[in-house]
Amino acid sequence: MIGLHSAEGRRKPAVLAIIICVLIWGFSFISIKVAVSVFPPMTLGAVRFAMALVLLFTMYRVSIKRTNEKNLLTNIKKDLPLLICSGLMGITFYFFGENNGVALVSASEASIIVAAIPVLTVIADWLFSRISSGSHTQLGWRHWLGAVVSMAGVVLVAGISLSLSGSIKGYLYMGGAALCWVVYGLLTRPLFERKRSRIYVVFWQNLFGFIGFLPFAFLERAEWTKPSLFVFCHVLFLGLCCSAMGYWLYAHALEILGMSVTAVFINLIPVVTVIAGFFILGDRLTVLQFAGAVLVIAGVYLTVLPMRNSRVINPEK
């Protein structure tokens, strides 16, 4: 019973973390839409993650004071391929797709592509749990149903405006971003299996992701312009809240809840985006979209329900 209570005690903060994360990321589509009107897409990525690194480096310095420096260097050398690849996939290439996509389609239309992430993640998680030895991934029918129901809800939430009003190229960019995020989750999971701390993982991923932006940003230098204070505030929000804290909160949930459960929460992002778009951008909000929001929440609940009802004691969780 002690192990069970301990597991439940860790899961509740993890659920809260991912809820806060999706609230922040839901508003990020609005800020990206504002920022890309001034910043070229990859320059925006470089600037926001440069801001994020200032905060993350401070947190990381505090963390490593309690860590054996010799072990830290050994861990970095061992983890370097995963840290580089996950940083590039989950940051550089993901935002290459997202920033370019949001620049070509509406915020609501861009967010609907994100709905594919939970289903793709459940499939990838299931496949890799079959292939990888020692995997403990257990996916019941509620995981699959929750992912599909939440995706159907997103279609209703954003489907009203999904009339191919944007560029097909924009939808392809967003689809590529979704695939990159699934790969990011697969590459990050082994780092937590090695008992690496969240700030360690997020700092190094952000660093390599930022480095990945630099060549692309340099190619966009002819488009650089001075932002207004209004635009700068949106970029500051993207850097400190969405990049630094958002990734830390997501990593916290990913470590405790696992890939499949955490990914389904992502489908709450379009709900937040559309509601934010209603108040901030003047986008319309219909009864059908409200019904879609209910479906998304129901899908998330279906996914979390098996975790709540589980009586299996896992000392690692």
N, C-alpha and C positions, 0 to 999 in steps of 0.2 A: 504493500500500500504506500510506503514511503516513496518508492520509485515512481509509482503512478502519480502521486500528488506532485512530486518534483517535475515530472514530465508536463503535467497540466499547468503547473506554475510557470514553465518556460514557454508554453504554447500561447497562453493568453497575451503576454507582452509581444510575442511575434505576430499574432493576428492584429494587435493594435498598431504595430510598426508598419505592416503592409497596408493597412487602411489609411494611415497618415501618408504613406508613400504614394498611394494612388490618388489621394486628394491633391497632393503637390503636383504630381505628374499630369493630372487632369487639367490643371490650370496651365501647364507648360505649353500645351498646344496653342493657347491664346498668346502667350509671351513669344513663342517662336514665330507665330504669324506676324506679330508686330516687329520683331527683331530682324527677320529676313527681308523686310522692306528696306532696311538700311545696310545690314551686314550680308555679304555673300555667305552662302550656307556653311562652308567649311571654316571660313574665318570666324563665324559665329561660334562654331564648335570649339575652335582653339581658344577664343576669348573666354567663353564660359567655363571651360575646364582649367584654364590658367587660374581663374578666380577660385574654382573649387579646390585646386591644389594648395593654395595658400592656407585654407581652413584645414584640409586633410593633413597637410604636413605638420601643422601645429598639434593636431590630435595624435598623429603618428609619433612625433618626438616624445610626447608625454608617455605614450604606450611603450616605446622601446627602452625607456629608462628602467622599466621593470623586467626587461628581457635580457638573457645572457647574449652578449654581442657575438660571441663565437658561434653559438647555435643559430643566431639570426642570419649571419652570413652564409652558413651552411644551408639553411632553409631557402634563402633567396636563390642560391645557385641551383638547388634541386627544383625549385618551383618556376624558374625563369621561363621555360617554354610555355607553361600554362598561363603565367601572368601576362606574358607578351601577347599570346594568341587571344586570350579572353579579353584583354584590354582593347585590342584592335577590333575584335568582332563585336563586343558589347558597347563600345564607345565610338571609335573612329568610323567603322563601316556601318554601324547601326545609324549614327547620326548623319552619315553621308546620305543614306536612304531617306531618313526622316526629314532632315532639313530641306533637301531638294524636293521631297514629296509635298511637304507643307507649303513650299513656295509655289507649287503648281496647282494644288487643289485646296478646297476649303478645310477648315479645322475639323469639322464634323466628318467630312469624307475621308480625311487622313486617319482619323481615329478609328474608323470602322475596320481598317485593315489590321489594326492591333488585335481585333477579335479573333484572328486566326492563331495568335500566339498560344493560348491555352490548349487548343486542340492539337496543334503541332507539337507542343511540349509533352502532352500526355502520350502521344504516339512515340516521340523520341525517347521519353523516359521508359516506356514499356519495352521498346526495342532494345535499348542499351542495357536494361536490367536483365534481359534474356541473354545478351551477348557477354556482358562483363561478369567476371567471377566475383563472388563475395558481395554482390549487390543485394540490398534489403528492400528494394522498392516493391510495395504491394499496392496494386491499383485495382480497386473494386469497381463494380458497375456504376456506383454513384459518382466516382471521379469522371468517368466517361460521359455520363448523363449530365453532370454539372457543367462540364466544359461545353457540351453541345447546346444545352439550354441557355447558358450565358451568352454564347455566340449568337443564338437566335434573338436574344434580347437586344444585343448590340445592333443587329440588322434593323430591328424596329426603331431603336433609338436614333440611329444615324441614317436609316434607309430612306427617310422622307426626302432628305436632300441629296441622296445618292442617285443622281440622274446623269452621271458621266458628264457633269458640267465642267469638270477640270480636264487636265491633260491625261491621256492614257499613260504617258511616261511618268506622271506623278504617282499613279496607282502602282506602277511597277517598282518605283523607288520605295514606296511604303511596304510592298510585299517583300522586297529584298531586306528591308530593315527588320521585318518580323522574323524572317529566317535567321538573320544574324543574332537576334535576341535568344532564339532557341539554342543556337550553338554556344552562345555566351553562358547560358545556364549549365549546359553539359560540361563546359570547360571549367566552370567555377566549382562545381560540386566536388571534384577530387581534392581541391584545396581545403575544403572544410573537412573532408574525410581524413586529411593529414593534420587536423586540429590546428589549423592556422587561424589567427584572430581576424575578426571582421575588418578592423582598421588596417591591418597589414594587407589583406586581400584588396580592399577598396582603394587604398593609397597607390599601390603599385599598378593596379589596373588603370586607374585614372592617369597615372604618370605616362604609361606606355600608350594609352589612348590619346592623350594630349600630344605626345611626340608624333603619333600617326597623323594628326591634323596638320602639322606644320608644312609639309610639302604642298598639300592641297591649298592651304591658306596663302602660301607664297605665290601660287599660280593665280590667285584671285586679287593680287595686290592692286591691280589697275582699277578695281571696283571699290576699294576702301574709301569710306567717307566718314566724316565726323558725326557721331550720333548725338541726338538731342538728349536732354536729361531724362525725358520720358522713356525713350528707347533704352538708355543706359540702365534705368531702374529695372526694366524687364530683363535685361541681360544679367544684372546682378542677382535677380531672383532665380534665373536659370542656373547661374553658377553656384551660388551658395546653397540654395534650397533644393533645386532639382538635381544638380550633379553631385554635390558633396553629401548633403544629408539624404537625398533620395536614394542614392546608391548604397549608402550605409544602412538605411532602413530596409532596403530590398535584400541586401546581403544577410541581415539579421533574420528576416523571415525565411530566406532561402536555406539558411543553415538549420533552422529549427523545424520548419514545416515541410521542406522538400520542394523539388521542382514543380511537380504537378499541381499541388495545392496552391503554392505561391503564384503560379502563372495564371490560374483562374481568376484571382483577384484583379489581374490586369484589365479584365473586361469591365471593371467598374470605372476605368479611366474615361471611356467615351461618354458614360453617364455624367461624370463630373464636367467633361469638356462641353457637352451640349447644354447643360444647365448654365455653366459659366458663359457660354456663347450667347445664351438668351439674355443674360443680365448685362454682359459687357459689350458684345458685338451686335446685339439686337437680332440675333437669329431667332426664328420662330420655334415654338415648342408646342407639340400637339398631344392629344390624349393618347394616340398610338405610341408616342415616344415615352410617355409615362408608363404605359403597359410594358414597353420594352425594358424600362428601368427595373420594374418589378421582376421580370424574367431574369435579368442579369443577377439581381440580388438572390433570387431563388437558386440559380445555378451555382453561385458562390456558396450558399448555405448547403446545398447538396454535397458539395465537395468537402466542406469542413465537417459535416455531420459524422462521417465514419471516423474521423480523427477524435471527435468528442466522445463517441460511443465506444471507442476501442478500450479493451481491458488488458491489452498486452503491455507489460512493463518493459520498457526499453531503457536500460541504465545509461545509454549514450545520449538519450534525449531528455 
